Amino acid sequence: MLIPQGEKMTYNDKQAWKDAEAMGMTIYYIFLLKKGPAWSPDSTPEISTLQEAHMANLTRLAEMGKLVINGPLLDSFATSGEIRGVGALKANSLEEAQELIGTDPMVKVGRLIFELHTWMINKNILP
């Protein structure tokens, strides 16, 4: 929920959760994984190891019940676009979602950065 703060609007996660609940909805956090400052198109043993760790982390988040959808954007891959993947997290707050996606090894080394958005949807659509 956006709350006026003087001349600018700020996001209030707690209010968004209250609003969602009042409407019979829930919140997920959508993330876009984008090329980071350490991005390169190179294929090296180090990058392969990092990719394995990235995939293991995504599996861990899914097994925790936190990652509900995830995958690469194929059109972006085909054109070497900025967005490398998209996913949705089931978290209790924006802060928790930031912490969860921040555990990604690719994010930690700056190969990827993330953009996080709060998404209000009907309950029972996603797990």
C-alpha positions in Angstrom: 0.0 0.0 0.0 1.3 3.4 -0.9 1.1 6.0 1.9 1.6 9.8 1.2 4.7 11.1 3.0 4.8 14.9 2.3 5.2 15.1 -1.5 6.3 11.6 -2.1 4.6 8.2 -1.7 6.1 5.4 0.3 5.2 1.7 0.5 3.9 0.3 3.8 4.2 -3.5 3.8 2.2 -4.0 7.0 -0.7 -1.9 5.6 -0.6 -3.9 2.3 -1.0 -7.1 4.3 -4.0 -5.7 6.2 -5.6 -4.5 2.9 -5.0 -7.9 1.3 -6.5 -9.8 4.2 -9.6 -7.4 4.2 -10.2 -8.3 0.5 -9.7 -12.0 1.0 -6.4 -11.9 -0.8 -2.8 -12.6 0.0 0.7 -11.3 -0.8 3.6 -12.9 -2.6 6.8 -11.2 -3.6 7.8 -11.3 -7.2 11.5 -11.0 -8.0 13.3 -10.3 -11.3 16.9 -11.5 -11.4 18.9 -9.1 -13.6 22.5 -8.9 -14.9 24.6 -7.4 -12.1 27.9 -5.5 -12.1 29.9 -8.7 -12.1 27.9 -10.2 -15.1 29.8 -11.6 -18.0 28.6 -14.0 -20.8 31.7 -16.1 -20.2 31.5 -19.8 -19.5 34.2 -20.7 -17.0 34.5 -23.5 -14.4 34.0 -20.8 -11.7 30.7 -19.7 -13.2 29.6 -23.3 -13.6 30.2 -23.8 -9.9 28.4 -20.6 -9.1 25.4 -21.7 -11.3 25.3 -25.0 -9.4 25.2 -23.2 -6.1 22.5 -20.8 -7.4 20.3 -23.8 -8.4 20.9 -25.5 -5.1 19.8 -22.4 -3.3 16.6 -22.1 -5.4 15.9 -25.8 -4.6 16.5 -25.1 -0.9 14.1 -22.2 -0.9 11.5 -24.3 -2.7 11.9 -27.1 -0.2 11.3 -24.6 2.6 8.0 -23.6 0.9 9.3 -20.1 0.3 9.9 -20.3 -3.5 6.7 -21.1 -5.3 7.5 -20.4 -8.9 10.8 -19.7 -10.6 12.6 -19.9 -14.0 14.5 -18.1 -16.7 12.8 -15.8 -19.2 13.7 -17.5 -22.5 13.1 -14.5 -24.7 15.6 -12.5 -22.6 18.1 -15.3 -22.7 17.8 -15.5 -26.5 18.5 -11.8 -26.9 21.0 -11.5 -24.0 18.5 -9.3 -22.2 18.9 -7.8 -18.8 16.3 -9.9 -17.0 17.7 -13.4 -16.5 14.9 -14.9 -14.4 11.7 -14.4 -12.5 10.2 -16.0 -9.4 7.7 -15.6 -6.6 8.4 -15.9 -2.9 5.9 -16.8 -0.1 7.3 -14.6 2.7 5.8 -12.9 5.7 7.2 -9.5 4.9 9.1 -7.5 2.3 12.1 -7.7 4.6 12.0 -11.5 4.7 11.7 -11.7 0.9 14.8 -9.4 0.6 16.7 -11.7 3.0 15.6 -14.8 1.1 16.6 -13.6 -2.3 19.8 -12.2 -0.8 20.9 -15.7 0.0 21.5 -16.4 -3.7 25.2 -17.0 -4.4 24.9 -15.2 -7.8 23.5 -12.1 -5.9 26.1 -12.3 -3.2 28.9 -12.0 -5.8 27.2 -9.4 -7.9 26.7 -11.5 -11.0 22.9 -11.0 -10.6 21.0 -8.2 -8.9 17.3 -8.5 -8.0 14.3 -6.3 -8.3 11.5 -7.1 -5.8 7.8 -6.3 -6.1 4.9 -6.9 -3.8 2.1 -8.8 -5.6 -1.4 -9.1 -4.2 -3.4 -12.1 -5.6 -6.4 -14.2 -4.7 -5.8 -16.7 -2.0 -5.5 -20.4 -3.1 -4.1 -19.6 -6.5 -0.5 -20.4 -5.5 0.6 -22.8 -2.8 
